[in-house]
């Protein structure tokens, strides 16, 4: 049984899900808006632009590996000329 656990740990590490780095978005990003039924990046961008006072607060929730950080990296690339982007992690 210990051998199976070791093998599963190795598989887990090999398939570790990480966001697409901001500098690689253009070459690796796959637009899933068609299957999601919406474009989350566009919706967030629009809400930011509609909030001139800068009081908008949002929570990005979802299971691990669903694309939260990747979508935020893509959004950051799209709005960096219009907004000050500050990144931090709470992990």
Secondary structure per residue as TSV (DSSP state, phi and psi in degrees):
chain	resnum	aa	ss	phi	psi
A	1	X	-	360.0	-36.8
A	2	X	H	-62.3	-34.9
A	3	X	H	-64.4	-39.5
A	4	X	H	-63.9	-43.2
A	5	X	H	-62.0	-41.1
A	6	X	H	-62.7	-44.3
A	7	X	H	-63.1	-41.3
A	8	X	H	-64.8	-38.6
A	9	X	H	-61.7	-41.0
A	10	X	H	-66.0	-41.5
A	11	X	H	-63.7	-45.0
A	12	X	H	-58.4	-45.5
A	13	X	H	-65.5	-35.9
A	14	X	H	-69.5	-29.8
A	15	X	T	-104.1	19.3
A	16	X	-	-54.3	123.6
A	17	X	-	-85.8	126.8
A	18	X	-	-131.9	150.7
A	19	X	-	-66.8	153.2
A	20	X	-	-69.5	125.7
A	21	X	-	-59.2	148.0
A	22	X	G	-53.7	-40.4
A	23	X	G	-73.6	-11.6
A	24	X	G	-108.7	2.7
A	25	X	H	-54.4	-48.3
A	26	X	H	-58.3	-35.3
A	27	X	H	-94.3	-22.8
A	28	X	H	-113.0	-17.0
A	29	X	-	-67.3	134.3
A	30	X	-	-114.5	118.4
A	31	X	-	-73.9	115.7
A	32	X	-	-106.1	15.9
A	33	X	H	-57.5	-34.8
A	34	X	H	-62.7	-42.9
A	35	X	H	-84.9	-24.5
A	36	X	H	-77.7	-25.8
A	37	X	T	86.5	4.4
A	38	X	S	-161.0	166.7
A	39	X	-	-114.2	98.2
A	40	X	H	-62.5	-35.1
A	41	X	H	-64.3	-44.4
A	42	X	H	-63.5	-41.6
A	43	X	H	-63.5	-42.9
A	44	X	H	-67.6	-43.6
A	45	X	H	-58.3	-45.5
A	46	X	H	-62.1	-42.4
A	47	X	H	-65.7	-37.4
A	48	X	H	-64.1	-42.7
A	49	X	H	-67.6	-27.5
A	50	X	T	-85.1	1.1
A	51	X	-	-115.7	76.9
A	52	X	T	-64.8	-22.7
A	53	X	T	-84.1	-10.7
A	54	X	-	71.9	31.8
A	55	X	-	-100.0	3.9
A	56	X	-	-66.9	133.0
A	57	X	-	-127.5	134.7
A	58	X	-	-136.4	149.9
A	59	X	-	-117.6	132.1
A	60	X	-	-106.5	108.8
A	61	X	-	-120.5	150.5
A	62	X	-	165.4	166.8
A	63	X	-	-70.5	160.9
A	64	X	T	-60.0	129.0
A	65	X	T	87.8	8.2
A	66	X	S	-83.5	-7.8
A	67	X	S	110.6	12.7
A	68	X	H	-58.6	-54.0
A	69	X	H	-67.3	-37.7
A	70	X	H	-63.1	-45.2
A	71	X	H	-63.8	-38.3
A	72	X	H	-68.2	-36.8
A	73	X	H	-63.7	-40.8
A	74	X	H	-64.5	-45.5
A	75	X	H	-59.7	-42.8
A	76	X	H	-57.8	-43.3
A	77	X	H	-61.3	-38.1
A	78	X	H	-75.8	-28.0
A	79	X	H	-112.6	4.7
A	80	X	T	-61.8	-23.5
A	81	X	T	-80.1	-19.6
A	82	X	T	-107.6	-17.8
A	83	X	S	-133.5	153.9
A	84	X	-	-85.2	121.0
A	85	X	-	-101.1	120.9
A	86	X	-	-117.7	125.1
A	87	X	-	-113.2	138.9
A	88	X	-	-154.0	158.2
A	89	X	-	-120.0	142.7
A	90	X	-	-106.5	14.7
A	91	X	-	-79.4	360.0
